[in-house]
Amino acid sequence: MRIGNRVSELLGIEYPIFQGGMAWVATANLAAAVSDAGGLGIIAAGNLNPEKLSSEIDKLRSLTDKPFGVNLMLLSPQIEGLFEVVIEKKVPVVSTGAGNPAKYMESFKKIGTIVIPVVASATQAIRMEKIGADAVVAEGMEAGGHIGKLTTMVLIPEVVDSVSIPVIAAGGIADGRGVAAVLCLGAEGVQLGTRFICSPESEAHENFKIKLLKSRSLDAVVTGNSTGHPVRSLRNTLTKEIISLEKKGAGFEEIETVALGGLRKAVIEGDMKMGSVMAGQSVGLVKKILPVEEIIREVFEDAKNTIKKLEEGEIDE
């Protein structure tokens, strides 16, 4: 089983590893560090206006000449302006979420941009392949932030069996064992989000990083199920208030009023009580703050060792 594969070849990167497009966290600094270390760094555009996105892309290019991507949330009220920036800057890779990128696909293809949508089901993956996606990120519900309904263990093989394009696995992966597991399930790459938050290159508030290091997997709870917009974040005063509102039958607008701006409060202001501390269930595997380069090297060395043990029969059946 090879670590280098179609994803590495498609993107021109050493390791088939993506850094998740986490709003407020996935800045030019973090993305450049991931790209420099041999993965694919991604700037999150979800919290940016077009001018700020343009600035972040320029900053990233001043820090590295390696491939990188931009994550576009297609339901953003500023999506048209953000899209124009991506086209103008000839961004090499775009990942998309919260919508169908079909209307933008022709423009992306004209400038050679590789398009990799994030999907939560095989049905979505099939649809993305039909409109010309180059690969998909299949994200299980173990992930932080907005989530789907299927676990990574179930989702990955179903998506792999449904499409011919490469599949990148996401959700609940933070170490080499997780990488080895999803490669065995048929994925050809991985996306890590929560793990990269706890790095010096991440500009997330120190309070945010400390909370992650102190948390366990069961601390990553889901709110918003009643509204049809489930979000996974770490248990705090905000999640308790939202869960209480849901139990009382509150509607989306009432809940949104409480949650509005929560992610910025957590990542930028360091508010661990009323901030939305988005993190995945893999938080329990994050034990220390490490440089991005060390995270990537450690993850793939562990993955290779795990796969080697499997191939040599050192792990009992």
Buried (B, 14 or more C-beta within 10 A) or exposed (E): EEBEBBBBEBBEBBBBBBBBBBBBBBBBBBBBBBBBBBBBBBBBBBBBBBEBBBBBBEBBBEBBEBBBBBBBBBEBEBBEBBBBBBBEBEBBBBBBBEBBBBEBBEEBEEEEBBBBBBBBBBEBBBBBBEBBBBBBBBBBBBBBBBBBEBBBBEBBBBBBEBBEBBBBBBBBBBBBBBBBBBBBBBBBBBBBBBBBBBBBBBBBBEBBBBBBBEBEEEBBBBBBEBBEBBBBBBBBEBBEBBBEBBEEEBEEEBBBEBBEEBBBBBBBBBBBEBBBBBBBBBBBBBEEBBEBBEBBBEBBEBBBBBBEEEEEEEEEE
